[in-house]
Amino acid sequence: MTGVLVPSGVAKLNYRVSWDELPEDFPLPDDPVESTAQPLLAAALRESLELVGFLTPDKLVASNLGICATVNKKYVVKAPDWLYVANVLPPDPQQTSRRSYTPRTQGDIPAIVMEFLSETEGGEYSARPHYPYGKLWFYERILEVPIYVIFEPEEGTLEVRQLVNGVYQMQTADDRDRYWLAPLNLYLGIWQGTKADRDGYWLRFWDENGNLLLWGAEQIEQERQRTEQERQRAEQERQRAEQLAAYLRSQGLDPDNLPQS
C-alpha cells in the first residue's frame, strides 16, 4: 500500500506497508489495564457471541491483542480493547496462544475494533500521521479497519465510525439507539444494569429481530423462570383436578369410576 489520503493541511505522506509477523523476541507493550471495567466489558461481549455458537475456529475475537503492521520498515503494534476478525488462519500448533496478530499474513484485516475510554488518555482519537501513529490513524489509514467503535463506559456514550472511501464517517443510531454491524450481522447498543458486581453501562448485541443476546447468568435465570412457570401450571392443573373430584364426590359420583364416553 503506497500513498494514503491525509487530512487537509497535512502534507501528502507515502507509507510502505508490509505484513510481517513479529519476531519471537519482539517486546510487546505491557501497559497495565487502565480500568477494571475494560476487561469485563470485553469479556461480556465475547460471552454473548460464544453462547450463540458464533465463535467458530476460523474467527478471532480478542482483547488487548497486538495488531501488527510494518510501516516504513518499522514494526507498529496497537492493542485495541476488543477486536473481531472474520477469517483467520490456524495459529502455529506449537503455540498455545497468539502473541500478536498480523493481518493479511495470518488472516483478514480486523472487521471491527473497539476502544473503551478511561480517565487516562489512550490516543483513541489520535490522528497522528507519523510513527508510532495515533490509534484512529492506524486503524483508518494503515489497517483500513471497516468499523471503529469508541465507548465511554462511565457516561454511557457510544460512537461508531465506518470506513467510507478510505475515511471514517460517524454513523447515526437507529430509533432504538442501536447500530447495525454488518460484519457480525448484529446490532450494537448500550444496556444499563449489573454484571460481575459491576453496575453501569455495558455494550450489548441484539440480533436482526431485536432479540438481546443473553449472557450465561441471564440464560440460567430465564430457564429457572421457565421451570417455575411450568411448575405453577402443573400445580394449577392438580388443584383443578382435585376441585373437580371433590365436586363429583359431593354429587354422589366416584371420580375414579366414571363411565367412559
N, C-alpha and C positions, 0 to 999 in steps of 0.2 A: 504494500500500500504506500504510495508516494503522493504527497500533496493532499492537504486537508483543508476544509473550509474553516475560516477563522472569523472571530467577531470583528465588527467594524472598529478600526483604529489599531488593530494588531497586524503587524506585517505578516505576509504570507510565509507559512512555515512548511518545510518539507520533512516528513518523517520517513525514515527507513525502518519498517517494522518487519520483524521475523518472529516466528513462533517456536522458540527453542525451550525445551524443558530445562528447568533449573538444575544445576549440578547438585549432587547429593550433599555437598558440604556448604551450599549457599545458605547464609544465615537468614532465616525468615524473621519477620517482625514478631516480637514477643511482647507487645504492648499489653498492659493489664486491661481487663474488661472495664469499660468506662462507667457502666451502670449494671446493678444486679438485675434490672428489668430486661436488658438486652438478650441474654441467653434464654430467659423464659419466653420472651416474645418469639424468638426464632424457633425454639423447641415446640411451641404451641402450633405454629404454622405447619411444621413438619408432621406433627402428630395427626392433625386432621387429614392431611393428604395420605399418610400411611394407613390410617384406619379404613379408608375407602379403596385401598388397593392401587393407589395411583403410582406409588414409588416402585416401579419395575427396575430390574438391574441395569437397563440401558439409560436410566435417568439419574441425574445428580441433583440432590438438594443438600445444601451445606450452609454452615455459618462460620464466619471468620476463617474461611479457606482462601489462601492466597491465589489470586488470578494473575497470571504472568504474561508478559509480552516483552520482547526485546526491541527497544526503540533506540535508533541511532547507536546500536551496539551496546546499549546499557540495559540490564535487566530492570524491569519495572514490576512491582508487586503491590496489588491492592487487595485487601481482605474485607469484602462487604459483610454486613451483619447477616445477610441471608441471600442466597442465590439459587437459581434454578436453571439447569441445563437439560434440554430435551433429549439429547442423544450423546452418550459418551462411550469411549472405548473401555474395555475392562482394564482395571489397574494391573500393574505388574504383580503376578501371582506371588512373588517373594515379599511384597509389601502388604502389611495388614491394614493400612490406611493410606490415604493420599496426603502427601506433604503440601502439595500445591496442585494447581490445575492450569494447563496451558491450552487455550483454545486453538482450534484448527489442527493441532498436533494430537491432542488427547480426546477430541470431540468437538461439538459445536460451540459457537460463541454462546455465552450465557444469554438466555432469553429474557431473564428478569434479574435485576439486582435490587436489593433493598438496603437502606441505611436507617438506623434508629438513632435519633438525635439524643444527646445528653448535654449536661451543663458544660462539658469540655468540648471546645471547638475541634471538630474532626475533619474539616475540609470537605464536608459533604456537598457544599455549594461551590467549591473552588473550581474556577475555570483557568487555573494556572497552566499556560501552554508550554512550559519549559520543565525539564527534569527537576524533581521527580513527578511533576504533573499533579494537578488537582483531581480529586475523585470524579467530579462531574465531567471534566475534560477527558479524563482517561476512559470513562465508560462511554461517553458520547462520541469522541473523535478518533480514539485509537481502537478500542474494542468494538465500538458500534453496537452496544447492547440495546435491543429494541425498547425495553421498558425499564425505567429507573424510578424507584419508589423511595420517598423520604417520609418517615413517620416520626412525629414528636409525641412520645407516649404520655408525657405528663399533662399536656393540654388537649391531647387527642386530635391533632391536626395531621392531615394526610395529603401528600402531593404525589401525583402520578404523572410522569413525563413519558412521552412516546417519541421515538425517533422518526422524524419525517424529513425526507430529503437530506439526511445527514445531520439534522439539528433537532434537539429535544424541544417538543412543544407540550406545554402544560395541558392536561386533559381535564374535562369537566365531569363531575359526578352525575349519575342519573338521579331520578326523582326520589330514590331511596338512599342517596348519598353513597352509592357504590360505584366501583369502576370495573369495567369488563376487561379481564386479562386474557386475551385470545390464546397465548401460548399454553395456558392452563385450562382453557375453556371454563373458567370460573369467574365469579365476581369477587372483588376485594373491598372490604369496608371496615368500619370501626364498630366495635362492640364494647360495652362497658359492663364490668362485673368482676367476679373473683375467680381466680385460678391459682393454684400453687401458693396460697397465702398472699397473693398479690391482688389488691383491689384497685382497679383503674381501667384504663383504656387498653384494648387489645386489637390486633388485626385479625380478622376472621375471613374465611372463604364461604361463599354461597354458590350453589350450582345454578345452572341456567334457568331452572324453575323457581329459584328463590329459596331453596331449602338450605338451611345452615348446615355446614359440615361440622359434625359434633366431635368433641373431644372424648377420650375414653371414659372419664368420670360421668360425663353427660349421657353417654350411651348406657352406662350401668344404671344411672338414675332413671332413664327412660324405660329400661327393661324392668326395673323394680316397680315403677308406676303401672306398667302394663300387667305385671304379675298380680299386683294388688287389685287392680280393676277386675281382672278375671276371677280372683278370689271373692271379691264382693259380689260379682254377678252370680257365682256359684252359690254363695250364701243366700242371696235373694231367691234363687230358684228353690233351694232347700226349704226356706221359710214358706214360700208359696205352696210347695207340695205338702208341707205339714199342716198349713191352714186348710187346704182342700181336704186332706184326710180327716181333720177334726170336724169339718162341716159334714162330710159324708157320714161319719160315725153318729153325729147329732141327728141325722135323718134315718138312723137305723140301718145304715149300709156299711158293709165291710169293705174298706178301700182296697184291701188285698185280695178280694174275691169278687170283683165286679164282673158282670157278663161282658164278654168281648163283643164289640160291634162288628 
